[in-house]
Amino acid sequence: MLEMGNTVVGETVFFSVVIPTYNRLPILQKCLRALEMQELSASSTVTNYEVVLVDDGSTDGTLDWLVANKEEFPHVRWFQQNHAGPAAARNLGVEQALGDTIIFIDSDLVVLKNFLQAHADALVQGKETIGSDRFFTYGAVINTCNFDNPTAEPYKITDFSAAFFATGNVAIPKHWLEKAGLFDTGFQLYGWEDLELGVRLKNLGLKLIKCPAAVGYHWHPPFNLEQIPNLIDKEIQRGRMGVLFYQKHPTWEVRMMIQMTWLHRLLWGILSLNGLLNERTMAPFLRWLIKSGKPQLALEVARIFLNWYNVKGVYEAYAQMHKVA
């Protein structure tokens, strides 16, 4: 048996599924129930698993519901913190985790019954292929707005992700997270805290192994025009956090990720007609698509001006950073 870092090839695994949550009780209920229904093969390397839920200051009765229904969730341990964002919540979850391998998912993700087994199989195969545990497995994420039956959604081209490390569906040995330094809690606004940690993991030599059999269905409410102000605010926040990302890792690769290049400025400037196509001018067309039963298509069309807000937010935050400096 060959020792690799803190992990031994062929050894058993104890999964800790770390989930931060904030005011998502209805879909969280489906998320936790799906995790209680996991099916492990007779020869599984998984000895046991736990679900480490960190409530990030929810005000929707999440903890009251957990207490009232704790018998239904024998694998769940929960912790609470004042609202500090997902980076701090995930760090608390990792610190409290009993397992040697961490799986990150979001509280609006509903997984299939073979989810844990699929990650376990990919981890075994990865160790055989690479010869060490210097990697993580990355499952598939399918976006859906079907609340009643989220796992019925088929895979779409828009579900593709080129991210190296994203916390929607990933399994990684705990000791690599600790060595990398966990999530940077300086990312207090929306976006980039997981990809920034991914850069540090890549610098440690970790590789990504895709695990398409570990499927999670990421639920979000059907798109409507009332969501647009919040979506615009998120894009502006993501721009600001993107500049923080670039400050920590001033590389061309990060510039491409955060859309801080002349190419992105030109692309979204042209597509949005330099901002003429915006939430006001496109509202009638978006409303028509939604009424035609195509809310997902409407959201993809709205990304024309959402991305323009993101690019403008990046450059405004970058200019402000230099002004302060």
C-alpha positions, 0 to 999 in steps of 0.5 A: 500500500503506497502512502501519498501525503496524508492519504494512502492509496486504497484506504477508506474514506470518510466524507464530510459534506460541507454546506453553507446556507443563508435563507434558503430553507425550502430548497435546503430541505430537498438538498438535505433529504437527497443526501440522506438517501445516498446509496453506497455499493457493497464494496464502497471505500466510503466508511461513513459520511456526515453533512456539516451544515453552517447557517450563515445567520438565516432569518427564515427559521432554518435552525428551528426547522432543523431542531424540529426535524433532527430525527429525519437527518441522522447524518447532519451536524449544524453550526451557526454564525453571524452573517459573514458570507459563504467563505467564512461559513465554509471555513467553519464547516471545514474546521468542524468536519470530522472527515478526511475528505471534504465535499463542497456543495451549495444549499440549493443543490439537489443530488442523485442517490449515487452522488457520494459513491460517484465521487468515491469511485473517481477518487480511487481512479484518480489515485491510481492514475496520478499516483498520489492524492494531489487532486480533487474531483469535480462533479457536474452541475445542472441548472434548473428552475423546476422546484417540484422535480429538480432532478428531471432537468436535462444537461444543457450547453449553458451548464458547461463550466470551465472553472478549475475549482468551484464549490458547487460540487467538488471533493478534495482531501481536507489536508490540501485545503488546510495547506492552501489556507482555506477560503479568504474571508476578505471576499465579503461581497459576491463572487470569486472566493472559491476560484481564488482558493483554486489558484492556490490549490493549483500552485500546490500542484493539485489537478482537476479530475472531472466526475460527471457521474456525481450530478447535482441539480442547482435550483434557482427560481424562474427568471423574472424582471423583478430579479434584474436589480439584484442580478445587476448588483451581484455583477457589480459586486463580482466586479469589485471582488474580481479586482481583489482576486487580481490583486492577490494573483496579478496574472493574465489568467485571472484577468481573463477570468474576471473579464478585465481585458480589452477583449471583454470590454470590446465584446460586451460593449459591442453586444450591448451597443455600449449600454444601449441594450440594457434592463430598460430597453430590453424589458419588453423583449424579456417580458415577451420571452417569459410570457412565452414560457422561456424564462431561461432563454430570457435570462441568457439574453439578459446576460448581454447587459449583465456582463456589461455591468460586470465589465464596467464594475471591474474597471471602475473598481480597478480605477478606484484601487489605483486612485486610493493607492 
